[in-house]
Amino acid sequence: MFVIRPAILDDLPTLLKLAKMVHFINLPADKELLAAKIGRSRRSFTGEVEDIRQREFMFVLEDLESGEAVGTCTILCCVSWEGHPHIFLKTGKRSFYSEDLQLGQTHTTLELGTDSSGPSEVGGLILAPGFRGHCDRLGSLLSLIRFHFIGLHRAMFAESILAEMMGPLTPDSGTLLWEYLGRRFINLSYKEADLFSSRSKEFLLALWPKGEIFASLLPPEARALIGKVGDETEPAKRMLEKQGFKYHGHVDPFDGGPYLEVKIDEVGLVKATVSMSAIAGNPVGNSEAFVSHKGRGGFRATRSIYEISGDRIVLAAETLEAIGATDDAMIGFTPLPESKAKPRRSKKS
């Protein structure tokens, strides 16, 4: 069985190994930065972080059989505020027409934009290669469990939530878009710029030119990356789109990957999440749900078969044990779309 739990310092070596496979700003391949994020996450789970700007939750997916962490994901409660904006490239269109030639052209434009409204963000998701395509659908568990958590703690999050999708990378983990665009103004490699942005994004605002840049000036192979995702990111993008996330023309300045956004209260899994009393038994049928408990470490969750009995949810004893719950414990419950049972709503935890 696999469970989702908070990251701990013992996970640091594994998380560093996973971080080196990707270039996520929310999962920096830097031991000190990762250790700081784990510490901040642990304090967030225990309720010690009162400032929403510093509150983040870092989860790991654990294989209970081996005790090994095999994946991770993150929720940031607030990614921007006055003096610390979220930075993106806004795509646009410019059309020109010549009366004499009787022809015209429409060009894609890119312009650096900022947002200080303070949305939340989901990110930092990676599953170890050996567990991708697993029959337990571990990728979707890791991705979607975040909305279960948000549903249980709605007041801690903003009105909107962002998701940064990774753009296509070259075999050496670079990107042609940065080489032909960003590096013309900021003389750092893609990896250097991406890592430095984990500490500060001031250099983007200081060195990036003001106004529109015409994408038609870029080579076709670089221009084609704007707003696109890599093949490995496509399944994650589809999962988020099913939850209502949409692309509004904002892309990452480093790799051109799209930013997706949605109002949190419009996310189906968030709306469906409630708290219910649990009872051990032998649930029948094939209805599935995300279930969680506040026990060990502040949060333990998994996906499980369930059955509704009155105002309680029936779960297998091994499921309750895995999430650290007992009979009559209040657990978080999110029925998944294919579920048929209709629970009665009770007070949220």
Buried (B, 14 or more C-beta within 10 A) or exposed (E): BBBBBBBBEEBBEBBBEBBEBBBBBBBBBBEEBBBEBBBBBBBBBEEEBEEBBEBBBBBBBBBEEEEBBBBBBBBBBBBBEEEBBBBBBBBEEEEEEEEEEEEEEEBBBBBBBBBEBBBBBBBBBBBBEEBBEBEEBBBBBBBBBBBBBBBBBEEBBBEBBBBBBBBBBEEEEBBBBBBBBBBEEBEBBBBEBBBBBBEEBEBBEEEBEEEBBEBEEBEEEBBBBBBBBBEBBEBBBEBBBEBBBEBEBBBBBBBBBBBBBBEBEEBBBBBBBBBBBBBBBEBEEEBBBBBBBBBEBBBBBBBBBBBBEEEBBBBBEEBBBBBBBEEEBBBBBBBBEEBEBEBEEBEBB
